[in-house]
Amino acid sequence: MLALTRKKDESIIIGDNIEITILEVNKNEVKLGISAPKSVPIYRKELYVEIQNSNKEALNNKNINLKDFL
């Protein structure tokens, strides 16, 4: 993991087209602004983990009949 120190209004660049800017710093929070192409999905980690778990559960569920969705 790369650890960086940034101040309000400073940024980091990832690749050629993703920029993360520090918008606000409070006691226990940091507000980030993320500029990225629309084709790049951006999720909070807890939501991403939930999506991954739901996808795994769906793959393991053998009782689903695709005809039920038509």
CYANA upper distance limits for C-alpha pairs under 8 A (distance plus 0.5 A):
  6 ARG  CA     10 GLU  CA      6.35
  6 ARG  CA     11 SER  CA      7.59
  6 ARG  CA     22 ILE  CA      7.69
  7 LYS  CA     22 ILE  CA      7.15
  8 LYS  CA     21 THR  CA      8.37
  8 LYS  CA     22 ILE  CA      5.54
  8 LYS  CA     23 LEU  CA      6.20
  8 LYS  CA     24 GLU  CA      6.35
  8 LYS  CA     25 VAL  CA      7.22
  9 ASP  CA     21 THR  CA      6.64
  9 ASP  CA     22 ILE  CA      5.77
  9 ASP  CA     23 LEU  CA      6.19
  9 ASP  CA     24 GLU  CA      8.35
 10 GLU  CA     21 THR  CA      6.21
 10 GLU  CA     22 ILE  CA      6.26
 11 SER  CA     19 GLU  CA      7.07
 11 SER  CA     20 ILE  CA      5.87
 11 SER  CA     21 THR  CA      4.66
 11 SER  CA     22 ILE  CA      6.76
 12 ILE  CA     19 GLU  CA      6.27
 12 ILE  CA     20 ILE  CA      5.85
 12 ILE  CA     21 THR  CA      7.09
 13 ILE  CA     17 ASN  CA      7.93
 13 ILE  CA     18 ILE  CA      6.22
 13 ILE  CA     19 GLU  CA      5.04
 13 ILE  CA     20 ILE  CA      6.94
 14 ILE  CA     18 ILE  CA      5.55
 14 ILE  CA     19 GLU  CA      6.73
 14 ILE  CA     20 ILE  CA      8.48
 17 ASN  CA     35 SER  CA      8.31
 17 ASN  CA     36 ALA  CA      6.54
 17 ASN  CA     37 PRO  CA      7.55
 18 ILE  CA     34 ILE  CA      7.67
 18 ILE  CA     35 SER  CA      6.10
 18 ILE  CA     36 ALA  CA      5.08
 18 ILE  CA     37 PRO  CA      7.93
 19 GLU  CA     34 ILE  CA      6.30
 19 GLU  CA     35 SER  CA      5.61
 19 GLU  CA     36 ALA  CA      7.15
 20 ILE  CA     32 LEU  CA      7.06
 20 ILE  CA     33 GLY  CA      6.13
 20 ILE  CA     34 ILE  CA      5.09
 20 ILE  CA     35 SER  CA      6.93
 21 THR  CA     32 LEU  CA      6.15
 21 THR  CA     33 GLY  CA      5.51
 21 THR  CA     34 ILE  CA      6.94
 22 ILE  CA     30 VAL  CA      7.66
 22 ILE  CA     31 LYS  CA      6.70
 22 ILE  CA     32 LEU  CA      5.38
 22 ILE  CA     33 GLY  CA      6.91
 23 LEU  CA     30 VAL  CA      8.08
 23 LEU  CA     31 LYS  CA      5.84
 23 LEU  CA     32 LEU  CA      5.95
 23 LEU  CA     33 GLY  CA      6.74
 24 GLU  CA     30 VAL  CA      6.27
 24 GLU  CA     31 LYS  CA      5.45
 24 GLU  CA     32 LEU  CA      7.73
 25 VAL  CA     29 GLU  CA      6.55
 25 VAL  CA     30 VAL  CA      5.12
 25 VAL  CA     31 LYS  CA      6.89
 26 ASN  CA     30 VAL  CA      6.73
 36 ALA  CA     40 VAL  CA      6.97
 43 TYR  CA     47 LEU  CA      6.86
 43 TYR  CA     48 TYR  CA      6.26
 44 ARG  CA     48 TYR  CA      6.75
 45 LYS  CA     49 VAL  CA      6.64
 46 GLU  CA     50 GLU  CA      6.79
 47 LEU  CA     51 ILE  CA      6.70
 48 TYR  CA     52 GLN  CA      6.71
 49 VAL  CA     53 ASN  CA      6.64
 50 GLU  CA     54 SER  CA      6.65
 51 ILE  CA     55 ASN  CA      6.66
 52 GLN  CA     56 LYS  CA      6.74
 53 ASN  CA     57 GLU  CA      6.62
 54 SER  CA     58 ALA  CA      6.63
 55 ASN  CA     59 LEU  CA      6.78
 56 LYS  CA     60 ASN  CA      6.78
 57 GLU  CA     61 ASN  CA      6.68
 64 ILE  CA     68 ASP  CA      8.40
 65 ASN  CA     69 PHE  CA      8.27
 66 LEU  CA     70 LEU  CA      7.68
